[in-house]
Amino acid sequence: MNEHRARRILLVDDDASLLVVLAEQLRDDGFEVATARDGQEALRRLDAGWPDLILLDLMMPKIDGLALARQIKSEADLPIIVLSAIDTADSKARLLDEVAEDYVSKPYHYPELRARIQRVLARLGDRIPHQSLVLGPNLTLDLHRRAATVSGKEVQLTPTESRLLMTLAASLGDIVATETLLSRGWAETEEAEPSYVWVSMRRLRQKIEVDPDRPIHLLTVRGVGYRLVAVREDPSCVDASRAGG
Amino acid sequence: MAEPRPSTDPAPSPTAAGSGVSFRVLLTAGLIVASVLPLAVFGGLILLLGLDNNIRVMVPLLIGGVVLAALFGLLAAAAAVASVTAPLRRITTAVERVAAGETSPPIHLTGDDELARLAESHNRIASEVGRRNRELAALLGAIAGYNPADGPQTLAAHAESDACAIYGLIDCRLHLVDTITVPIEENVPGDPRPVRASVRAGSETLGVLAGHLPATRSWERADQDLLDLFASEVGVALRNAELFGQIDRQNSRLLELDAAKDEFLRGVSHNLQTPLTSIRAYVDQLLAGSEEAARDRRLQIVAEQADRLTRLVRQLLIVTRLEAGVLRPEVEVIAMATRVRRAWEALNASDVAFELHDEAPGWLAVADPDQLDQVLWALLDNALKYGGREGKVEVAIRVDDPADRIHVTIADHGPGVSEADRARLFTRFTRGATQSSGDGTGLGLYVSRQLLQKMGGELLLEPACEGLGAAFTLSLPGEPPGDET
């Protein structure tokens, strides 16, 4: 599904020297890069054409990066990676869940940043549900805010769990290969192994299944991968209409 | 004679109480009746007997007369006794009530003999006790209402108006000055009576409470005691208000300092991390530029030092976040051996021997990756720093199967941790005093232990062991190998 045109990235940061070097590094890796030093410039660039991804510094003195991110999200569902120095308060990092696909703290290592960018771009084709996803009487996913409602109780999902469920939900009812889940859940530089997927799925079942030993939503397809399935009102009846693969 | 009524009505109607005749008159009359009446009856009978000679008739008459006289005498005596004891009983009951702390209605006895004066004296005492009780209750109520947060000025104003209301003073002032500067007024009969009491807090005299009482009011020792009590309670309240004010000022000062510290650290965060980001980015670009550049030791050192500085800045920021209670780890599954090896490689200590024993293959730790990196870096950096470059750093990964916990022991071959250092090793800003090399923030072990505890783990110093240096063991929740596909 990936066309041959270069992926476009809009880089928003108030640090001019960083913009120069990061833009060069990204261009060397085949990306098409536009830069903006503040929110106004960023919005002007967006008017001229939408990129595939925005790299945004949240800690800019002149404008509120979070407000900018919200404005961008309200206009277009563009993936945003926040590139920011670690703040003394964690509250901001929490707000990121609302607007950002990922977070890379400054100073970053370029290979890691590139790996994160590639992971987000790989997910572009996925239809990520932005509303609540009702999978059955006992399970509703709210992946845009990293939460699930299980038997009426809300449980928090980790960023990785949320990414894995997004990938599975994008192919609801279909098998998703372990390798695919590995590449969506973890960046290349994290050196994740297939066991990461296995164990994460086991932990996810503990969180979202009413009976983790007899899962009805998160099913293992031995030797291949996993499927996420919706069930009808009667929890014993698996929705077979979409279970093709 | 009416019995004293058990009613607590403070003002019973006088008609119900008094007999209308003085006690002394009653007593005299009673005694006369009791002694004279039988004699008169008996005398009368003797006279009658003398006039008639019929003995047979006379004997029963005489006997009857004696019995009658005795009966009269007894009745009269009983009446006399009753007239004496009834008012005495009333006074006794009333005094007992007052002694028991109850209110007592006034006793009304006519005449001006001893018993009447006794009743009057009781009435006065009873009414004063009642008044002081009310004053005490008002005083306690006023004191209970003093809030140290109101501040000394408001409290002083309250104390003045309360003193006037409680003691019925015409005026009252609280002089918070040296007691000597408030002259003692003389009591001139007919003029308002001056009253005063020292305002004390503990052994210190804060000032004096002085006012005037209407000239008609009495002022007993007990009244002075009550005023002294009030004044000393006011003193304590004033001192509390003063201390409260001090604490309040110190609190706001601390809040200011805390805000300044936060501001400073935000500055550190931005002003150090931003240039570091540029340095790191340019070095990355240079290192990636050519084979020759990638081998340039000078560039490698710049990259290493930038990384080192980055980790130190992050450590500092983690401390502030730990203290602010805003640090919430996001736990993910992590292969420990890979993570340890990467942390070691990041330290660029290829000249030091490194051994990694993974006795828990397939197991994954459950931790926040970034924070685990901070812990591993701090522990490995310590092992390098204190183990000596000639030594060897050994890492063993084990698993506690039934508990699903992963243990990682990081050991060096340095001199180890002295007994003196062991106790305070995990506190902030402490380094091993004996082998302090001056570098480092002194935060590594403190931050590591705090981070691990936040992630449901722990960090312990292993007991000293012959031939081995310092050995730290971190533990974290673990997941057994997955085998689902």
Boltz contact constraints between the chains, C-beta under 6 A:
constraints:
  - contact:
      token1: [A, 15]
      token2: [B, 274]
      max_distance: 6.0
  - contact:
      token1: [A, 17]
      token2: [B, 278]
      max_distance: 6.0
  - contact:
      token1: [A, 18]
      token2: [B, 277]
      max_distance: 6.0
  - contact:
      token1: [A, 18]
      token2: [B, 278]
      max_distance: 6.0
  - contact:
      token1: [A, 18]
      token2: [B, 281]
      max_distance: 6.0
  - contact:
      token1: [A, 21]
      token2: [B, 281]
      max_distance: 6.0
  - contact:
      token1: [A, 21]
      token2: [B, 282]
      max_distance: 6.0
  - contact:
      token1: [A, 21]
      token2: [B, 285]
      max_distance: 6.0
  - contact:
      token1: [A, 22]
      token2: [B, 281]
      max_distance: 6.0
  - contact:
      token1: [A, 25]
      token2: [B, 285]
      max_distance: 6.0
  - contact:
      token1: [A, 85]
      token2: [B, 269]
      max_distance: 6.0
  - contact:
      token1: [A, 85]
      token2: [B, 270]
      max_distance: 6.0
  - contact:
      token1: [A, 85]
      token2: [B, 273]
      max_distance: 6.0
  - contact:
      token1: [A, 86]
      token2: [B, 317]
      max_distance: 6.0
  - contact:
      token1: [A, 88]
      token2: [B, 265]
      max_distance: 6.0
  - contact:
      token1: [A, 88]
      token2: [B, 266]
      max_distance: 6.0
  - contact:
      token1: [A, 88]
      token2: [B, 269]
      max_distance: 6.0
  - contact:
      token1: [A, 88]
      token2: [B, 317]
      max_distance: 6.0
  - contact:
      token1: [A, 88]
      token2: [B, 320]
      max_distance: 6.0
  - contact:
      token1: [A, 89]
      token2: [B, 326]
      max_distance: 6.0
  - contact:
      token1: [A, 90]
      token2: [B, 321]
      max_distance: 6.0
  - contact:
      token1: [A, 90]
      token2: [B, 326]
      max_distance: 6.0
  - contact:
      token1: [A, 90]
      token2: [B, 327]
      max_distance: 6.0
  - contact:
      token1: [A, 106]
      token2: [B, 273]
      max_distance: 6.0
  - contact:
      token1: [A, 106]
      token2: [B, 277]
      max_distance: 6.0
  - contact:
      token1: [A, 107]
      token2: [B, 276]
      max_distance: 6.0
  - contact:
      token1: [A, 107]
      token2: [B, 277]
      max_distance: 6.0
  - contact:
      token1: [A, 107]
      token2: [B, 280]
      max_distance: 6.0
  - contact:
      token1: [A, 107]
      token2: [B, 310]
      max_distance: 6.0
  - contact:
      token1: [A, 110]
      token2: [B, 284]
      max_distance: 6.0
  - contact:
      token1: [A, 158]
      token2: [B, 330]
      max_distance: 6.0
  - contact:
      token1: [A, 158]
      token2: [B, 332]
      max_distance: 6.0
  - contact:
      token1: [A, 160]
      token2: [B, 332]
      max_distance: 6.0
  - contact:
      token1: [A, 178]
      token2: [B, 485]
      max_distance: 6.0
  - contact:
      token1: [A, 191]
      token2: [B, 338]
      max_distance: 6.0
  - contact:
      token1: [A, 193]
      token2: [B, 335]
      max_distance: 6.0
  - contact:
      token1: [A, 195]
      token2: [B, 482]
      max_distance: 6.0
  - contact:
      token1: [A, 196]
      token2: [B, 333]
      max_distance: 6.0
  - contact:
      token1: [A, 198]
      token2: [B, 482]
      max_distance: 6.0
  - contact:
      token1: [A, 198]
      token2: [B, 484]
      max_distance: 6.0
  - contact:
      token1: [A, 199]
      token2: [B, 333]
      max_distance: 6.0
  - contact:
      token1: [A, 199]
      token2: [B, 364]
      max_distance: 6.0
  - contact:
      token1: [A, 199]
      token2: [B, 479]
      max_distance: 6.0
  - contact:
      token1: [A, 199]
      token2: [B, 482]
      max_distance: 6.0
  - contact:
      token1: [A, 200]
      token2: [B, 333]
      max_distance: 6.0
  - contact:
      token1: [A, 202]
      token2: [B, 482]
      max_distance: 6.0
  - contact:
      token1: [A, 220]
      token2: [B, 484]
      max_distance: 6.0
  - contact:
      token1: [A, 222]
      token2: [B, 485]
      max_distance: 6.0
  - contact:
      token1: [A, 223]
      token2: [B, 485]
      max_distance: 6.0
